[in-house]
Amino acid sequence: MNALVIGGARSGLAVAKLLNAKGYDVTLTTNQDFREREAIERLGIHVSLNDRDLNLVKPYDVVVKNPGIPNNHPLVCKFESVVNEIEVATWFAPHYTYYAVSGTNGKTTTVSLLNEMLVSKNNNALLAGNVGYALSEAVFQDGDAVRDVALEISAFQMEGTPSFTPDVYGILNLSPDHLDRYDGDAEAYYAEKVRILPNVKCFVKNMDDANIVRLTQNYQGETITLSLKNQNTDIYRDGTHIMYRDMILFDISSLKIVGEHNVYNATMAAYMAYRAGVPVDTIQNVIASFTGVEHRIEYVATVNGVRYYNDSKATNPESTEVALKAFDKNIILLAGGFDKRISFEGLRPYSNRIKSIYVFGESAEQIKSVFPNAVVVKTMLDGTKNAINTAVSGDVVLLSPACASYDQFDNYEQRGTIFKEYIKTLE
């Protein structure tokens, strides 16, 4: 059996190792060298450093692409059937139970919280997908087992999942994102989020999101409805309580993570954990102790009365809106990065909370068109230094880029870490 893996990075390397371990003759093609290359080749995996080499076009039993590789990639276009690494991983782990979470914002917080709940039930629970392990890496290392998986799944990871069957699937919210990948078409992006619905055993439906309601109205499987705005749903708010039918799931006042968006996130996680058999008192204890995830409105330090927050995970304007809502005023905002062809107009209503803005990266001029007083700087650290120099006691310096990081950083984690490390030098 032969397999071609298009694209390296975390997911590509993981699925190449898994297929190799399952007896496939694997060729991995990527556009740049990588530090694990020697170890990969020692396993017997063939490596090509030209991912546009059309000599690789020949019959394969399996063709897999890294989620970061678009469908219009020249090599991908040469094959009729291309799957992704999550699809492949599920072939070899039929006893995993998948609690999958998608949406535009809030995925990482939700699955991180869910994972803590699942681990309290059984410590072999797994956090995987777009955060934690690549699913193929976990299956490669641990094999198949009876195991609960908190799976963050992005739109890119849903491309090529014809047989993936989540036991429970929830979409938190839908707003335009990754329009650079989908030719400016938000509907194409949304379509990826609902692609797997025909295979889903149970769908948790956020009735407060008009796009979700519109796009899932024909789903005929088991549906659990959720709303924080009315009580005619399976999951609803009653005062400070989040209820599942006639049972209290948790008390909103116990949440340490701030914002209405985090009530939705915690509600999704709590229901999925309850569905997985986690006791309600355990769910409540985990919620009460959960302090959030790194890079998401993460408190860094207070220096000379100025508070610094790292929200590097804000890779779209809607996520930055959430961060701006968390602070009343005196915000010095650091924003910018890779241009995903998304409008920043949604940030304009928050101008009264923003004291000054430093913008950087490919999208700097687009953001400046919304905030004419924004100062364009070359890099994030240039903006950070300017913010430090102008901030006074009572101000909030907020890194919330509203953009992806690819133009200047490897990923949003690296961006946030560099920001935090620089702020720590001030203490």
HELIX and SHEET records of a PDB file:
HELIX    1   1 ALA A    9  ALA A   21  1                                  13    
HELIX    2   2 ARG A   37  ARG A   42  1                                   6    
HELIX    3   3 LEU A   54  LEU A   56  5                                   3    
HELIX    4   4 VAL A   76  LYS A   78  5                                   3    
HELIX    5   5 GLU A   85  TRP A   91  1                                   7    
HELIX    6   6 LYS A  107  LYS A  121  1                                  15    
HELIX    7   7 LEU A  135  ASP A  142  1                                   8    
HELIX    8   8 ALA A  155  MET A  158  1                                   4    
HELIX    9   9 ALA A  186  VAL A  194  1                                   9    
HELIX   10  10 LEU A  197  ASN A  199  5                                   3    
HELIX   11  11 ALA A  210  LEU A  215  1                                   6    
HELIX   12  12 ILE A  252  SER A  254  5                                   3    
HELIX   13  13 GLU A  260  ARG A  275  1                                  16    
HELIX   14  14 VAL A  280  SER A  289  1                                  10    
HELIX   15  15 PRO A  317  LYS A  325  1                                   9    
HELIX   16  16 GLU A  345  ARG A  353  5                                   9    
HELIX   17  17 ALA A  364  VAL A  370  1                                   7    
HELIX   18  18 MET A  380  THR A  390  1                                  11    
HELIX   19  19 TYR A  412  LYS A  424  1                                  13    
SHEET    1   A 5 HIS A  46  SER A  48  0                                        
SHEET    2   A 5 ASP A  25  THR A  29  1                                        
SHEET    3   A 5 ASN A   2  ILE A   6  1                                        
SHEET    4   A 5 VAL A  62  LYS A  65  1                                        
SHEET    5   A 5 VAL A  83  ASN A  84  1                                        
SHEET    1   B 6 LEU A 126  GLY A 129  0                                        
SHEET    2   B 6 ARG A 147  GLU A 152  1                                        
SHEET    3   B 6 TYR A  96  SER A 102  1                                        
SHEET    4   B 6 VAL A 168  ILE A 171  1                                        
SHEET    5   B 6 CYS A 202  ASN A 206  1                                        
SHEET    6   B 6 GLU A 222  LEU A 226  1                                        
SHEET    1   C 3 ILE A 235  ASP A 238  0                                        
SHEET    2   C 3 HIS A 241  TYR A 244 -1                                        
SHEET    3   C 3 MET A 247  ASP A 251 -1                                        
SHEET    1   D 6 GLU A 298  VAL A 303  0                                        
SHEET    2   D 6 VAL A 306  ASN A 310 -1                                        
SHEET    3   D 6 VAL A 396  LEU A 399  1                                        
SHEET    4   D 6 ILE A 331  GLY A 336  1                                        
SHEET    5   D 6 ILE A 354  PHE A 360  1                                        
SHEET    6   D 6 VAL A 375  VAL A 376  1                                        
END                                                                             
